[in-house]
Amino acid sequence: MEKTLGTKSKLGLYPKVKFNLKLKMITLISLLIVAILVIFALFLNQFISKTIEEQVGKRALNLAQGVAHIPEIKEAFELSNPSSVIQRIVTPIQEKTGAEFIVIGNRDGIRYSHPISSRIGEKMVGGDNKRALLHGQSYVSKKEGTLGLSIQGKVPIYSAGEIIGVVSVGFLNENIQEIINNQSKSIWYTLVLIVLLGIIGAIFISYYIKKLLFHMEPEEISSLYLQNEAILQSTHEGIIAIDHKGKITTLNVAAKRIITREDGQKDYIGTSIKELLPAFHNFRERFHGREMILGDNIVLINQTPMHKEGNITGVVFTFRKKSELQEMTEELLRIKQYANAQRAQTHEHSNKLHIILGLLLNNKLREAIDFIKKENNFQSNTLKILTEKVSDPLINALLQGKFNQAQELGISLSIHLDSHLVYQLNEAQRDALLTALGNVIENAFDEIKKYKNRKKAVSIFFSDIGDDIIFEIEDSGNGIKAQNEINIFEQGFSTKNGAHQGTGLALSRKVLHDIGGEIFSEEGDLGGACFIISVPKD
């Protein structure tokens, strides 16, 4: 199948494709991965920057609070030269903590300490000390100072309950950005690796999906789907497809028309095929033209398993109503009945000719003459009985053929002396009776011919007295077991061994129901089953 689709594509039977599916999938998946990761990376970079700045601000604020509470610094404010003490205390703290600067100023903003000694005694730069000096607040700010843009922690210095100065601890923004950049590099390297892995994954995914799609492009699949859908819906045959679990996945308009019952346009998608075909049981079987009951119709059904890589993935059923092929079916049925009758007659006639020849070769003329008279009387009596009792030529031919078949099988087939059928059957009644009688008599033969040490007899009675035409067929078999009586007319149920069984009686009941008739069974006088067929005249 894959080669066929590829050949069709090369021959230009499908629309032209500008970009193949693999390239599209690789490109789109890669762009999607890159876009998502870029957005994620930008967000993560922003998050890391904000987090680091917050951490540095807290660190600066904590350090400033620690310095503001040093007693020696508070006491130094009372000296004539506070910077000589404060600078000596602050410098080692700054070196150990890694702060860019620790600046201490008085209430007027005059520096008592600074990393650059020459700037001690100058006014503090930044203009953001008022909150600490006037309101006694501790806070973090980001301002441009003499050393550059920095994140600073501001804490007021108290002595005897009064604000006497301010501590400003800062970390330069340049150093913070360097830390952020170092952290971001590892993130970007990781994201680039993820992008590469994503592109490789996109390549494998595209190859896998193309394989699942038989290496077809979306445009080709779309065109093929439209073509197949048009074929599926335009065909007059009903088509049903099921999956490996027996669930219906597809059915066309013709199938819906055939299987729709009185409950309206039911959606059968997803339902089990056994709701429609109780006899279905084998996914592997392939058959053609089997007669079954589907919905309220008799159909001729074909079953074809679907295979993929050696495994069965489902089944496709195609079917048509038997009524659409009724004329051909009826003609074939009549030809078959005549052929069976002629075959039986020819075989029986050949046997009798050999008997006569043997008698003549042995000079037993009297025995030969008696045998000929006997057979002539039997044939004449049989023909006379059927001619007198049955006016319909096709029913007559069917019974005559069954007589000859019974003789060949060694079965005694008799017609009750009170039987008669002179009512003029219409075409529907005749067809239904031919189907039902043929199936029931054949079943009777099959039942009793397997017994060797038993009388093999079949009796037929028919009458058209009253409002109904009645046929009774009994045999000398074992009859129908009680547990089977409820299922004997169900499609697919059979007491016989072998495949393709369980259709005859179900079909017989179906065709009889179509003309208002009925068929049922009871215990017969010969010891076996007795099937009663009833067909209303009107």
C-alpha positions, 0 to 999 in steps of 0.5 A: 500500500505504501508503495502504491501511494508513493507511486500515485504521488510521483505520478502527480495524481495528488495536489502539488506540495510546496513544502513537505510535511517533514520540513513543516513539522521540523520547522514549526516544532523547532520554532515553537520550542525556541519561542517558548524557551526564549520567553521562559529565558527572558522571564527567568533572567528578569526573575533572577535579576530582581531576586539578586537585587533584592538579596543584595538590598537586604544584605546591604540593609542588614549590614547597615543595621549592624554598623548603626548599632556599634557603640563605639560609632555612636560614642565617636559622634561626641568627639571633635574628630569623629571620622578618625574613630569611625573610619578605623572601625568601618574599613575592616568591616567593609573589606570583610563583607565585600561591600563597595562602600560603608558611608556614615554621615551626621544629621547634616549629611557630612561624611565621617567615613568613605572608601576614599579618604579624601572625600571624608568631610564632604556632603553625602551624594544621592539626596535620599537620606531624608527618610532616615534622618527625618523619619527614622526609617530603614530602607533600600534605595537605588541611587547614583553616588560618587562611585556610580549607580548602587543599591544602598541600605540606609539606617538611622543612628540613634543615641539617647533616643535621638537620630544623630546620623545615618549609615549607608552601605552600598553595592555597585550596580556594575558588580551586581550585573556581573553576578546576574550575567554569570548566573544567566550564562549557565541558564542560556547554555542549558536552554540552547542545549534543550533547543538542540534536543528539541530540534532532534526530537522534532526530526524523529517525530516528523519521520515517525508521523510520516511513516504512520501516514504512509509517507503522504503529505497532508494535501495528498491525504486530504485529496485521498480522503475526499475521493474515498468519501465520495466513493463511499457515499456514492456506491449503492452497496452498503459498507460498514467498517469495524476496528479490531474490537468489533466497534463500528467506525464507518458506514455509508448512506446506503448502509444506514438505509438498509439497517435503519429500523423503526427507532429512526436514524440511530448513530451506529458509530461506536456500537458493536457489530454484533448488534447488527450481525449476531452471527459475526465471530471471526475477524480472520474469515473472508467470504463473499455473497453470504445470505444474512439478516441485517436490520429488517432486510435480507442481505448478501454480505461480503466480509474482508479483513484489513491487515497492517504489518501482518496484524488484523486491524479490522473488517470491512463488510459490503452488502446489498439487499437481496430484494434488489437482486431478487429476480436474479436470485429467484431465477437461480433458485428455480434453476438450482431446484430444476437442476437438483431434480434432474440430477436426482432423476438422472442418477436414479434412472441410471441405477435402474437402467443398470438393474434392468441391464443386469436382469436382461443379461441373466435372462430374467425377463419376467423380473425385468418386466416386473421391475419396469412396471413397478418403477413406472407405477411409482413414477406415475403415482408420484407424478399423479399425486403431485399433479392432483395435489399441487397446482402451482408448477414451481411448488410441484417441481420443488416437491418432485425434486425432493422426492427424487433426492429422498430416493437417492438418499434412501429416505422415505418421503410421503405426502399425506393423502388429504393434502391439496394446494389449488389456491393460486399463489402470488409471486411473493407467496410462491417465493416465500414458500419455495425458500421456506419449504426448501430449507425445512425439507433439506434440514429434515434430510440432513437430520435423519440421513446421519442415522444408520439403524433407524427408519428414515422418513419424512412426511409432508402435509399441506392444505389451503382450506380456510384463510391460510395455506398450511404446510407441515413437515415432520421427520423421524430424527431426534427432534429439537431439544428444549433448550434450543427451541427459543433460539432455533430461528435466530440468525447464526444459531445452528445445531449442525457442525461446520461453518456457514450454518445458522442461516436457513431457518432464520431466512425462512422466518424472515421471508414468511414474516414479510408476507404476514406468514409464520413458522414454528416447531413442535413435536412430530408424530414420527418422533422428530421435529414438526415444522409448521408453515403458515401463509395467509391467503390475503 
